Amino acid sequence: MKQVLSILILSAVVMAFSSCNRENKELQKDAKNIAVAMCRNIETMQNLKTANPADSVKISQLRAKEKDAEVEMTILYQEFKAKYKEKTSDKKFSEEFAKELRKAMLDCPYLSKEDRANFEKEMK
C-alpha cells in the first residue's frame, strides 16, 4: 500500500513538473513571438527617423509597415490575454513573462544601447 501511494505521489510530482516546464516553454515561445514583432517595429521606427523626408514613397512604405506592426502587436497581445486570461493578473506570472520578454528582446539587433543595457541589468 505504501509503495502504491509513493508511486502515485511521485507520478503526481513528475506530472506537475513536466506541466510547469511545458507552460514555461509555451510562455517563452509567446514572449519570443511578441519580441520579434516588437523588434520589427523598432526597426521600422528607426528607418522612419533616418529616411529622407523628401522620399515620399519610402515614407509611405514605412508608415504602412508601422501600421501593420501595430495591428500585429494588437493581435498578439489579444491572443496572449485570451490564452493566459486568469494568469495575467498574477504578479509572479507577470514577472516571469516580463523576464522572458526582456530575454527575447536581447536578440533584437535594433534595440538601443540604453534599452539593451537596461534589459541586461534587469536579467541579473
C-alpha positions in Angstrom: 0.0 0.0 0.0 2.8 2.4 0.9 4.6 1.6 -2.4 1.4 2.3 -4.4 0.9 5.6 -2.5 4.6 6.5 -3.0 4.4 5.8 -6.7 1.2 7.9 -7.0 2.8 10.8 -5.2 5.9 10.5 -7.3 3.9 10.4 -10.5 1.9 13.5 -9.5 5.1 15.4 -8.8 6.6 14.4 -12.1 3.4 15.4 -13.9 3.3 18.7 -12.1 7.0 19.5 -13.0 6.5 18.4 -16.7 3.4 20.6 -16.8 5.3 23.6 -15.4 8.1 23.0 -17.9 5.6 22.8 -20.8 3.9 26.0 -19.6 7.3 27.7 -19.3 8.3 26.7 -22.8 5.0 27.9 -24.1 5.5 31.3 -22.3 9.0 31.5 -23.7 7.6 30.9 -27.2 4.9 33.5 -26.8 7.4 36.1 -25.4 9.7 35.4 -28.4 6.8 35.9 -30.9 6.0 39.3 -29.2 9.7 40.2 -29.1 10.1 39.5 -32.8 7.2 41.7 -33.6 8.4 44.5 -31.3 11.9 44.3 -32.9 10.4 44.7 -36.4 8.5 47.7 -35.1 11.7 49.2 -33.7 13.5 48.6 -37.0 10.7 50.4 -38.9 10.7 53.3 -36.5 14.4 53.7 -36.8 14.1 53.6 -40.6 11.4 56.3 -40.4 13.7 58.5 -38.4 16.6 58.2 -40.9 14.5 58.3 -44.1 14.9 61.3 -46.3 11.7 63.3 -45.7 11.6 64.2 -49.4 11.3 60.5 -50.3 7.5 60.3 -50.0 7.4 56.7 -51.5 9.8 55.4 -48.8 8.0 57.3 -46.1 4.6 55.9 -47.2 6.0 52.4 -47.3 7.5 52.7 -43.8 4.3 54.2 -42.4 2.4 51.2 -43.9 4.9 48.8 -42.2 4.4 50.7 -39.0 0.6 50.4 -39.2 1.0 46.6 -40.0 3.3 46.2 -36.9 0.7 48.0 -34.7 -2.0 45.6 -36.0 0.2 42.6 -35.4 1.1 43.7 -31.9 -2.6 44.3 -31.1 -3.4 40.8 -32.3 -0.5 39.2 -30.4 -1.5 40.9 -27.2 -5.2 40.0 -27.6 -4.2 36.3 -28.2 -1.8 36.4 -25.2 -4.5 37.9 -22.9 -7.0 35.3 -24.1 -4.6 32.4 -23.6 -3.4 33.5 -20.2 -6.5 35.3 -19.0 -6.5 34.1 -15.4 -2.8 34.4 -15.0 -2.3 37.9 -16.4 -3.3 39.4 -13.0 -0.9 37.2 -11.1 2.2 39.1 -10.1 4.6 36.1 -10.3 3.3 35.2 -13.8 3.7 38.8 -15.0 7.2 38.9 -13.7 8.1 35.7 -15.4 6.6 36.9 -18.7 8.5 40.3 -18.4 11.7 38.3 -17.8 11.1 36.1 -20.8 10.2 39.1 -23.0 13.4 41.0 -21.9 15.5 37.9 -22.6 13.9 37.5 -26.1 14.3 41.3 -26.8 18.1 40.9 -26.3 18.1 39.1 -29.7 16.9 42.3 -31.4 19.7 44.0 -33.3 17.7 47.3 -33.4 17.5 47.6 -29.7 19.1 50.9 -28.5 22.3 50.6 -26.4 20.4 52.1 -23.4 17.5 49.6 -23.7 19.9 46.7 -24.2 21.9 47.8 -21.1 18.7 48.1 -19.0 17.4 44.7 -20.2 20.7 43.0 -19.4 20.8 44.7 -16.0 17.3 43.5 -15.2 18.2 40.0 -16.3 20.8 39.7 -13.5 
